[in-house]
């Protein structure tokens, strides 16, 4: 004989209470979709750096928590998942010759670059605050426009 409805509700309530300690300390996680526009060629790699540390933007070199990815230049985007909610900035370079760095001539980039929120570029890269965006939902998207000077 099936359990009465009140007994079934009680079991579901107990199951929910049992899961509560697991959920209380859990940080919300999200996915970031990064799209990349205006690539001048499909040669080489796109190198992406996501950081939440203003002191390590845009290079991410000394940021142990930064997420870096390299994708074929023809791919035009990627998804990063499992991100805690918070403030981030993305820096992208189009490493056309695949030497794992942004080539420059007298300090002027010879390869493409771009940043989240597509801030205005003057002399040097933008500050973290100009490229900063907040992830506060299940998914966020950033469309980055590549720029080429030489």
Order of alpha helices (4+ residues) and beta strands (2+ residues): alpha-beta-beta-beta-beta-beta-beta-beta-beta-alpha-beta-beta
